[in-house]
Amino acid sequence: MTSFEIMVARLDLVGTAQRVATMDLNDRKRLVLRTVQEHDLEGLWELVRSYLVLHGRRGTKISPATLRKYKACLRAYWTWADEHGVSLTRPHPDSGHAFLRHLEAQGMVKASVGGYLAACRALYETLHWSGIREDDPFKLTRPTQDPRSPLLKGKPYTLEEIERLLAVADAEGAVVITLGADCGLRNAEIASLRRKDVHLHLDPPTVLVQGKGAKTREVVLSRRAEAALRGWLDQTAHLPHPLVLIANSTDRVQDIVRRMCARAGVPWEKRKVHGLRRTAGTRAYTESRDLLDTRDFLGHSQAATTEVYIHYARAQDKAVNRDW
């Protein structure tokens, strides 16, 4: 998405939100009830989106990816509610807990359940804003704590596995692997990286990354990430495309890495694209032994999030009792 397209999208968000905000409260309430009665997800989503723009923490800077996730979560909740006879406007007090337990029973991890929880809370805040009853079945709900060690939820790719992936990578695949495994970019950050944010002329060369929560950070490129980007950008210079990758969606980036794992004989499950970022974070902490430096490198907002990389780094050390 170009800067102009982003600006147009945000203006559309603001315009829609302002129209909804200036509606008479009774009209807004009738609109909500009609969308629920007619099972009009698009109409209800427009109201939720307007509420998020007006009252959400990110306002108009809420990312398109976040909006897409919220909409998908609301669709899943509405489908579940239909199947279990739950009224959106008059939910049972335990409906929120029941929906979260349903997600967890499907094997969904705590972080993913938390995304659904945030979307559902936004829904009921929107209903209250529109004059509907204050019933909110998600107000006191929390995802169940995962008793598993973070090390069991997903592991980094080893440095040897990264070399095997690069050995089978084409030019675009090499960009994906090095941006993830050397520079610590998330899947969405790789997919949305813009050509104008790649600064190969600097010493050292960097990329400006649009991270979670609309935060930006400057990341220094490794030598092989620099080489991969130079080769790819030269090869695709003729394309009228503002983004670095042709595979400019998280699903397409995921497909690239999955195919490379299959060709290289590298395990994919429980690591996926995010495993590349774990590789970068683990290596950063192993070489620096500085938690705050690793936090800044990865773009975490809190050092507590980065602490898992201490465990990843320690897991690479020989067990204390191995030679006993």
PyMOL commands that set and color helices and strands:
alter all, ss='L'
color gray80, all
select helices_A, chain A and resi 3-21+25-37+41-55+59-61+64-83+95-105+110-129+150-152+159-168+171-181+187-191+195-197+212-214+223-235+250-264+274-288+291-298+303-306+308-315
alter helices_A, ss='H'
color red, helices_A
select strands_A, chain A and resi 198-199+206-210+216-220
alter strands_A, ss='S'
color yellow, strands_A
deselect
rebuild
show_as cartoon
